[in-house]
Amino acid sequence: MRLINMIYGGAMALRNAVMAALLEGEASGYDLAKGFDASVANFWMATPQQLYRELERMEAEGLVRAHVVHQEKRPNKRLFSLTDAGYRALHAFTAAPPRPGAIREELMVQVQALDVGDTEAVRASVAERVEWSRAKVARYERLRDRLLRGQTEEEYLARAERVGPYLTLLRGLEFERENVRWGERVLAVLARRATAEADRG
């Protein structure tokens, strides 16, 4: 029952993402937060504070262990790694069917209501999202190039020790590219409607 709660509990999804990130090797909370932002963020968002709290809970439950690295000119740091129990929990998580994902986003609600709302403000929010997604596409493409290191994608996927991070990166890329396509379509529709309304006026 405890393992089922670990897999399906509402607050438990973050720990699975943390354990998946720790497959890259031991990391401090700070390094993990940076790594989360650089890789796992393409499918799971968390603040550094959430990560630190989750690491403490996971250590208390025996899913991760920490050891202290003494530093002379900087504060000591704790490096976390998966325990055998953590590997077992992650294995069990991958064996269970995931809950279906769903979009839950304020911008979509604003677009839904733009006909009776502040259309210009919504247009500006969509334009901002397009630029944000373009920046993420560029960032993910740089990360993909670092992973490939001159190999073709087919070579990498056939030979790499781990392909999971690359496959999730591809999903993040497609998600942000679709955000750009959708946002550009919304902006084009709003521009046409504004022109038509000005012609009628």
N, C-alpha and C positions, 0 to 999 in steps of 0.2 A: 504494500500500500504506500509506503514512504517513497519508493521509486516511482510509482505511478503519479503521486503528487508532485514529485520532482520534475517529471516530464510534462505534465499537463497543467500544473498550477499556474495562475496568472503571472506571478512574479518570477516563475521559474524559467521563462523563455530566455531572459537575459543571461542566466548562468550557462545555458547551453551555448549561447553565442560566445561567452567568455571562454568556456572550455574549448570550443572550436578554434578560437584565436590562440589559445595556449598550445595548440598542436604545432605552432611555429617554433616553440621553445620557451624556456623560462623568461619571464619578464617582470619588471617592477610595475606597480600600479600606474605610474607615470608613462612608462614605455607602452604598456598595454593600452592606455587611453590614446596615445599617439597612433599606435598601430590600428586600433579600432577605427580611428578617424580616417586612416589611410587605406584600409582594406575592408574591414567588416562593415563600415558605414554604407557600403553600397547595398546592403540588405538589412542592416540593423543599426538603429541609432541609440546612443546612450551618452549621458553626460559623464565626465570624470567622477563626479560625486557618486553617481549610481554605480559605477564600476568599482570604486573603492569599497562602498558598502557591501556590494555583492561578493567581492573577494573575501571580506571579513567573514561573511556568513558561510561561504564555501569552505574556508579554512576551518571554521568551527565544526562543519559537517564532515570534514575529512576528504573533501573532493579535490582540494589543492593543498600544497604545503608551501611554506615560505622559509627562506633562510636569509640572514642579514649579511649584507656586504658592507664592510667597513671602508669608509672613504676618508682621506685625510683632509681635504680642503672643501669637502661638501658633506651634507648630512648623510648618514648611513642610509642605505636603501634595502628594502625587502624584495627579494626576487621570488616570484610564484611559479610553481610548476604543477602539472597534473599528478595526482596520486593514482594508484591502481584503481581505487574506487571511482575516481574521476573518469578514467578511461572506460570503466564498466558503465558508468552512468551515461557517458556520451554514446557508447555503443548501443545501449538500450534506447536512447533517444532516437538514434538513426533507424532503429527497427520499428518504431511506432509511427502510425500514419499521422502526418502533420495536420493541424487544423487549417481549413482554407483561409487564405489571406483575403483582405478586403480593403478597399480605399476608404480612408476616413480622414478627410482633409478639409480644413476651413476654406481654402481657396475654391474648392468645388462648390461649397455651400454659397459662397459669394457669387460665383458665376451663375448658379441656379437661380439666384434672386436678383440678378443685375437689372432685369427689366423694370423693377420697382425700386431699385437702389441707386447708388452713386456710380453710374456707368463708367465715368472717367477714373474714379478711384480703382474700380475693379480692373479696368484696362491697364492701369499702371501696375497693379499687382501681378497681372498675367505677364506683362512685359518684364517685370523684375524676375519672375520665376523662369522665364525663358533664358534670361542672361545667366541666372544661377545654374540652371541645368546645362547650359553650354560650357560654363566653367567646370562643372563636374565631369562632363564628357571629356574635356581636354585633360583633366587630372587623371581620369581613369585610363585614357589612352596612353598617357605617360607611364602609368603603372603597368599597363599591359606590355609596353615596349621594354620596361625593365625586366619583367618576368620572362619575356621571350628571348632577350639577349641575342638578337640576330637570327634566331631560329624561325622557321615558319610555324604557324599555329599547329599544323598537323604534326610536325616534328616534336614540338613541345608536348602536345597531348599524348603522343605515343611514348615519350621517353622520360617525362618529368616524374620525380618521385611522388609528388602529390599534385593532382589536377583539380581538386575541389576549389581552392582559392581562385584559380583561373576561370572555372566555370561560373562561380558566383560573380566574378568581375564582369564576365560577358553579360550576365543578367542585369547588373547595375548599369552597364553601358547602354543596353537596349532600353531600359526603363527611362534613363535620362534623355536618350535620343527621342523616345516617344513623347516625353514631356515637351521637348522643343517643338516637335511636329504639331502636337495638339495646341500648344500656346500660340504658335505662328498662325494656325488656322483660326483660333479665337480672335486674334488681333486683326486678321484680314476680314473676318465677318463683321467685327465691330467698326472697322474703318469704312467698309462698304455701306453699312447701315447709317453711319454718321454722314457720309456723302449724300446718300439718298434723302436723308432727313433735311439736310441743308438745301438741297435742290427743291424739295417740296415747300420749304419755308420761304 
